[in-house]
Amino acid sequence: MESARQRLIVALDRESRERNQEMVDLLGDAVVFYKVGWISLLGGGLELVRHLLDRNKDVFLDLKIFDVPNTVAGAIEQVAKLGVRFATVHGVTDNIEAAVKAKGSAHLDILAVTVLTSLNERDVRQLYSLPPDVTLAQHAVYVARNLVNVGCDGVITSPHEIPLIRDAVPNKTLIVAPGIRLEGESTHDHKRPGTPYESIKNGADYLVVGRSIYRADDPRAQAERYVAEIERGLADR
């Protein structure tokens, strides 16, 4: 079983490759897993990914790849060559199937978002035209089941839906939760946040944290606080 430290994924969203690499060096061995998304990729290219891999860090490449299935497959073939651990694919089940097939035997887990944490009940109703008797949480569970049924290795969901999704998908399905904050912290643009302790206790496998750590006065100490809360959550499962 992976340790508490291995379950903390720090999102690198600073404005340049140099600033991101400075943060990685500052965090040192306190953090072993990083998320690279569009901000950091466009700010520094794949050199940041290679920088992390050269330092034996695990990498979550969060690009939410969304296109026709053939293009999704081609993109995942390239991602698989990099040696990252996680990659996100977005869209219909045909895209997920194409991505799962394209990764081949690579040690790469394909993840997909259920409902973005920046959305609330009203937003989801407007975006997806949900029937009056279907809640955001029920919609997230429905999406998660569909994703897993076509081979997706895991789902990304807010802390609010973790218990329902954990009960609805096989035990091997990875659940990755963004929108994580320590008790009392600002939630920024996350509308369905949660604490690291409750999220892990309720069944999340990995937690994604960005600004709370890299904007802290002491990022390394802040990362250690998250690891300690993850340890508590694992102990109380």
C-alpha positions as CSV (number, residue, x, y, z in Angstrom):
1,M,0.0,0.0,0.0
2,E,1.3,3.5,-0.8
3,S,2.3,5.8,2.0
4,A,0.6,9.0,2.9
5,R,3.4,11.0,1.2
6,Q,2.9,9.1,-2.0
7,R,-0.8,10.1,-2.0
8,L,-0.2,13.8,-1.9
9,I,0.0,15.4,-5.4
10,V,1.2,19.0,-5.6
11,A,0.0,21.0,-8.6
12,L,2.7,23.1,-10.2
13,D,0.9,26.2,-11.5
14,R,3.5,28.9,-11.3
15,E,4.2,31.2,-14.2
16,S,7.5,29.8,-15.5
17,R,9.5,26.6,-15.6
18,E,12.2,28.2,-13.4
19,R,9.7,29.1,-10.7
20,N,8.2,25.6,-10.7
21,Q,11.6,24.0,-10.5
22,E,12.5,26.3,-7.6
23,M,9.4,25.1,-5.8
24,V,10.3,21.4,-6.5
25,D,13.8,22.0,-5.1
26,L,12.4,23.8,-2.1
27,L,9.9,21.0,-1.3
28,G,12.7,18.4,-1.7
29,D,11.8,15.0,-0.4
30,A,8.7,16.3,1.4
31,V,6.8,15.8,-2.0
32,V,7.2,12.9,-4.4
33,F,4.3,13.4,-6.7
34,Y,3.5,16.4,-8.9
35,K,0.7,17.5,-11.3
36,V,1.6,19.4,-14.4
37,G,-1.3,21.1,-16.2
38,W,-1.7,23.6,-19.0
39,I,-0.3,26.6,-17.1
40,S,3.0,25.0,-16.2
41,L,3.2,23.1,-19.5
42,L,2.7,26.2,-21.6
43,G,5.1,28.2,-19.3
44,G,7.9,25.7,-19.5
45,G,7.2,22.9,-22.0
46,L,8.0,19.3,-21.4
47,E,11.3,20.3,-19.8
48,L,9.5,20.6,-16.5
49,V,8.2,17.0,-16.9
50,R,11.7,15.8,-17.6
51,H,13.0,17.8,-14.7
52,L,10.6,16.0,-12.4
53,L,11.3,12.5,-13.8
54,D,15.0,13.0,-13.6
55,R,14.6,13.6,-9.9
56,N,12.6,10.4,-9.5
57,K,9.3,12.2,-8.9
58,D,6.0,10.8,-10.1
59,V,4.1,13.0,-12.6
60,F,0.4,13.5,-13.2
61,L,0.0,15.1,-16.7
62,D,-3.3,16.9,-16.4
63,L,-4.3,18.0,-19.9
64,K,-7.8,16.7,-20.1
65,I,-7.2,15.6,-23.7
66,F,-10.4,16.1,-25.7
67,D,-10.7,15.5,-29.4
68,V,-11.9,12.9,-31.9
69,P,-10.9,9.4,-30.6
70,N,-8.1,9.0,-33.2
71,T,-6.4,12.2,-32.0
72,V,-6.9,11.2,-28.4
73,A,-5.2,7.9,-29.1
74,G,-2.3,9.5,-30.8
75,A,-1.8,12.0,-27.9
76,I,-1.9,9.2,-25.3
77,E,0.7,7.2,-27.3
78,Q,3.0,10.2,-27.0
79,V,2.2,10.7,-23.3
80,A,2.9,7.0,-22.6
81,K,6.5,7.4,-24.0
82,L,7.2,10.1,-21.4
83,G,7.0,7.8,-18.4
84,V,4.4,9.8,-16.4
85,R,2.1,8.0,-13.9
86,F,-1.3,9.6,-14.6
87,A,-2.9,11.4,-17.6
88,T,-6.4,12.9,-18.0
89,V,-8.7,12.4,-20.9
90,H,-12.0,14.2,-21.3
91,G,-15.2,13.7,-23.2
92,V,-17.3,10.7,-24.3
93,T,-16.7,7.1,-23.6
94,D,-15.2,6.5,-27.1
95,N,-12.4,8.8,-26.1
96,I,-11.7,6.8,-22.9
97,E,-11.7,3.5,-24.8
98,A,-9.3,5.0,-27.4
99,A,-7.0,6.2,-24.7
100,V,-7.0,3.0,-22.7
101,K,-6.1,1.0,-25.9
102,A,-3.4,3.5,-27.0
103,K,-1.5,3.4,-23.7
104,G,-0.7,-0.3,-24.4
105,S,1.5,-1.9,-21.7
106,A,2.8,1.4,-20.4
107,H,2.7,2.0,-16.6
108,L,0.2,4.8,-17.2
109,D,-3.2,5.3,-15.5
110,I,-5.9,7.0,-17.5
111,L,-8.1,9.3,-15.4
112,A,-11.2,11.3,-16.3
113,V,-13.1,14.1,-14.6
114,T,-16.7,13.5,-13.3
115,V,-17.7,17.1,-12.5
116,L,-15.1,19.9,-12.1
117,T,-14.8,21.2,-8.5
118,S,-15.3,24.8,-9.7
119,L,-19.0,23.9,-10.5
120,N,-21.9,23.8,-8.1
121,E,-25.4,22.4,-8.4
122,R,-26.7,25.4,-10.3
123,D,-23.8,25.3,-12.7
124,V,-24.2,21.6,-13.4
125,R,-27.9,22.0,-14.0
126,Q,-27.3,24.7,-16.6
127,L,-24.4,22.9,-18.3
128,Y,-25.9,19.4,-18.5
129,S,-29.6,20.2,-18.3
130,L,-30.1,17.7,-15.5
131,P,-33.7,16.5,-14.8
132,P,-35.2,18.1,-11.6
133,D,-34.9,14.8,-9.7
134,V,-31.2,14.2,-10.5
135,T,-28.6,15.8,-8.2
136,L,-25.1,16.8,-9.0
137,A,-23.8,13.9,-6.9
138,Q,-26.0,11.4,-8.7
139,H,-24.8,12.8,-12.0
140,A,-21.2,12.4,-10.9
141,V,-21.8,8.8,-9.9
142,Y,-23.4,8.1,-13.3
143,V,-20.5,9.6,-15.1
144,A,-18.0,7.6,-12.9
145,R,-19.7,4.3,-13.6
146,N,-19.7,5.0,-17.4
147,L,-16.0,5.9,-17.4
148,V,-15.0,2.8,-15.4
149,N,-17.1,0.5,-17.5
150,V,-15.1,1.3,-20.6
151,G,-11.8,0.8,-18.9
152,C,-10.9,4.1,-17.3
153,D,-8.4,3.5,-14.5
154,G,-9.7,6.2,-12.2
155,V,-11.8,9.3,-11.8
156,I,-11.3,12.8,-10.6
157,T,-14.0,14.0,-8.3
158,S,-14.7,16.6,-5.6
159,P,-14.5,15.5,-1.9
160,H,-18.3,15.8,-1.7
161,E,-18.9,12.8,-4.0
162,I,-16.1,10.5,-2.8
163,P,-18.2,8.2,-0.6
164,L,-20.9,7.7,-3.2
165,I,-18.4,7.0,-6.0
166,R,-16.3,4.7,-3.8
167,D,-19.4,2.6,-3.2
168,A,-20.4,2.6,-6.9
169,V,-17.1,1.5,-8.6
170,P,-14.7,-1.5,-8.1
171,N,-12.2,-1.2,-5.3
172,K,-9.3,-1.1,-7.8
173,T,-10.7,2.2,-9.3
174,L,-8.5,5.1,-8.4
175,I,-10.2,8.2,-6.9
176,V,-8.3,11.4,-7.2
177,A,-9.7,14.5,-5.4
178,P,-8.7,18.1,-6.0
179,G,-10.2,21.0,-4.1
180,I,-8.4,19.9,-0.9
181,R,-7.8,22.5,1.9
182,L,-6.8,22.3,5.5
183,E,-9.6,23.3,8.0
184,G,-10.2,27.0,7.8
185,E,-8.2,27.8,4.6
186,S,-9.5,29.7,1.6
187,T,-11.1,27.4,-0.9
188,H,-10.2,29.8,-3.8
189,D,-12.3,28.8,-6.9
190,H,-13.3,25.4,-5.6
191,K,-17.0,25.3,-4.9
192,R,-17.1,21.7,-3.5
193,P,-13.9,21.5,-1.4
194,G,-13.0,19.1,1.4
195,T,-10.3,18.5,4.0
196,P,-7.5,16.0,3.4
197,Y,-8.5,13.9,6.5
198,E,-12.2,13.5,5.5
199,S,-11.3,12.9,1.8
200,I,-8.9,10.1,2.5
201,K,-11.1,8.6,5.3
202,N,-14.0,8.5,2.8
203,G,-12.1,6.6,0.2
204,A,-9.9,8.9,-1.9
205,D,-6.6,7.4,-3.1
206,Y,-4.8,10.6,-4.0
207,L,-5.3,14.3,-3.2
208,V,-4.3,17.2,-5.4
209,V,-3.2,20.5,-3.6
210,G,-1.7,23.5,-5.3
211,R,-2.0,27.1,-4.1
212,S,-2.3,26.1,-0.4
213,I,1.2,24.7,-0.5
214,Y,3.1,26.8,-3.1
215,R,1.7,30.1,-1.7
216,A,2.4,29.2,1.9
217,D,5.0,31.1,3.9
218,D,6.8,27.7,4.4
219,P,5.7,25.4,1.6
220,R,7.6,22.4,2.9
221,A,6.1,22.7,6.3
222,Q,2.6,23.1,4.7
223,A,3.2,19.9,2.7
224,E,4.1,18.0,5.8
225,R,0.8,19.2,7.4
226,Y,-1.1,17.6,4.5
227,V,0.9,14.4,4.8
228,A,0.0,14.2,8.5
229,E,-3.7,14.7,7.8
230,I,-3.6,12.0,5.1
231,E,-1.9,9.6,7.6
232,R,-4.8,10.3,10.0
233,G,-7.4,9.6,7.4
234,L,-5.7,6.3,6.4
235,A,-5.6,5.3,10.1
236,D,-9.4,6.0,10.5
237,R,-10.6,4.3,7.3
